């Protein structure tokens, strides 16, 4: 698979629309891949972050939904 530029708007649904959560999701998954986790999509790069973003785009990785905390 050839590496592609994926628009941010197409990645945001995986994080509930939050750019902050998307950043955390991608970085956490990239660290897992760097530590030897199995890829859930075809490898597109030697860089774990590129592969993590591709997994998010493919719908294989999503942020967990959390309940709002009440004070």
PyMOL commands that set and color helices and strands:
alter all, ss='L'
color gray80, all
select helices_A, chain A and resi 8-15+19-34+48-57
alter helices_A, ss='H'
color red, helices_A
deselect
rebuild
show_as cartoon
